């Protein structure tokens, strides 16, 4: 039946309300125990192995406890802030740490310069990394310098750590053999726990033989670190002997693998943001002792896989967890210095050595893997491992220079002659 004009018009049906939008990212929803645990384990691995190398460098540079604690505080706070900010910003498990190859470099030459000049070199290196990162030069530079030469320089820096395991064997056989054996036995079971177990077994052997001397009263009753500000000084010798090699090994041996780990896990990292941000934070913290904060590779692998969470979009929580623990533990860096200062030199040597064995193996394999750069890589490795110094400049810089020179002598003009012959 048709409706007349006088019939009332039925009200129009109200449109159905759309369902409430579910936020794509919600930290409260995304938090999970596996992700939190992955970040915690990453911090344990960072402090149980690489921290020993920092203390070895501090001893080589004759730093007192206050400056050593400030160094640990600076790299820990820098790593914590960048983990938290970058993981939250990118929604990726961005794990940062201090440059272990960089601090290994400092073991060999930090004592050759006044500490203020070393801090000035830290600052210049951080500025260079920040500029290279934000400008997009990182990718182009990595393609310009042969990978084999860079890895050979890193292998030369790490060589003394591997040798150091066995030079301590005669004086402290129980400590060295105990930690050495525990490392490889545990490595068969769990690689991530190999270094902590080696440290515990070595400490037990030291306690049973030479004893441990913890100066528990030396911290003045304060648990929190009081950062020590050092006014930077600048010199040409420190620039080329510390800043240049430090920037190179940090970019090539830490940031490049760090980006690769994220890419291998299926992420698309913005290298400008990640490398530029870590460089900028390093600039701010250099006067307090931070030599370099950068992307991590080994500990990053703990947080980027399915062990952290089956859903890749929820693994960023592992990065934030890592940052939280960095901030907490780093603030109590003075306690860490007191604890580790009581460890015998032999134990520090063997734990640092086994902790860097994987990096040494990887760098040697990469250095000699390409036939075209093998000669240059060998020259770089031998020069860097020699520990020589020329004009006050350390062997790492000269190894890089001589390696690039060798590569140039062997390759420049070769393609042109080949075209002419053809």
Secondary structure, DSSP 8 states (H G I E B T S, - for coil): ----TTS----------------S--HHHH--HHHHHHHHHHHHHIIIIIHHHHHHHHHHTT--HHHHHHHHHHHHHHHHHHHHHHHHHHTS---EEE-HHHHHHHHHHGGGS-HHHHHHHHHHHHHHHHHHHHHTHHHHHHHHS-HHHHHHHHHHHHHHHHHHHHHTTTT-HHHHHHHHHHHHHHHHH-GGGHHHHHHHHHHHHHHHHT-----TTTTTT--S-----------HHHIIIIIHHHHHHHIIIIIHHHHHHHHHTT----HHHHHHHHHHHHHHHGGGT---EEE-SHHHHHHHSTTT-SSGGGTHHHHHHHHHHHHHHHHTHHHHHHHHHTS-HHHHHHHHHHHTHHHHHHHHHHHHH-GGGHHHHHHHHHHHHHT--BTTB-HHHHHHHHHHHHHHHHHTTHHHHHHHH-
